Amino acid sequence: MHKYFIFFIFFIQYSYSQNYRVIYDFTYKPDSLKKDSDNLEMVLDVQKDYTKFYYKKLIKLDSLVRSGSIISYTFPIQQIIKRKTSSFKNENFVNVAGIYYNYPSIDDIKWKILPQTKLSDNYKLQKAEAIWGGRKWIAWFSLEMPVSEGPYKFKGLPGLIFEVKDSNDNFNYKLVSINKIL
C-alpha cells in the first residue's frame, strides 16, 4: 500500500510540473481597413515558474547569435512577453531601433465562459468571451489541458486556450502543436 501511495504522490507532482511548448499560428491584419493579412508562428513556453510568449523565429536567431553570427532582424508586430505563472502581471518587450526595452502591465482579462463546445484534434473545446483592449475576444479552451494559459496576454481560463480571435477577425491565434519540454 505504501509503494502505491508514493507512486501516486510522484505521479501527481510530475503531472502538475510539466513544462509545455505550444506553437500558435498568429494571423493578423496590418491594416484593419484591408482584407490582406500576415501570419507568424508564435511560441508559448509554459514552465513551472514562468510563462513566455515570443516569435518562433527567435529560437533560430538565438542559436545564430550564440554561434557568433551578427544579425539584424525586426518583427512587424510587438508581442514578446514574460510573466510569472499564475500571474496577470506581464513584462512586455519591445524593439525600438534595434534596442529592446521592457515595461510592466497588468492584463487581467475577465472571461465569460459559455456552454458551446466543439471538437478539435480530439480535444473538447469550450467557448469563452471577453472585452479587453477595446475589442471583443472569442476563445476556445480545453479543460483536458489543465494549464490556465494561452497566447500573448490571454490567460485565466480553466484550461489551455487553443484559439482566440477578436470579433472583427483582425487578430487570430490558433494552436498548431503542443509538446512537453524538459
Salt bridges, closest charged atoms under 4 A:
GLU41 OE1 - LYS56 NZ 3.72
ASP45 OD1 - ARG21 NE 2.71
ASP62 OD2 - ARG66 NE 2.79
ASP107 OD2 - LYS153 NZ 3.41
ASP108 OD2 - LYS110 NZ 2.84
GLU129 OE2 - LYS127 NZ 3.97
GLU129 OE1 - LYS136 NZ 3.80
GLU149 OE1 - ARG83 NH2 2.59
GLU149 OE2 - LYS155 NZ 3.20
GLU163 OE1 - LYS118 NZ 3.24
ASP166 OD2 - ARG135 NH1 3.11
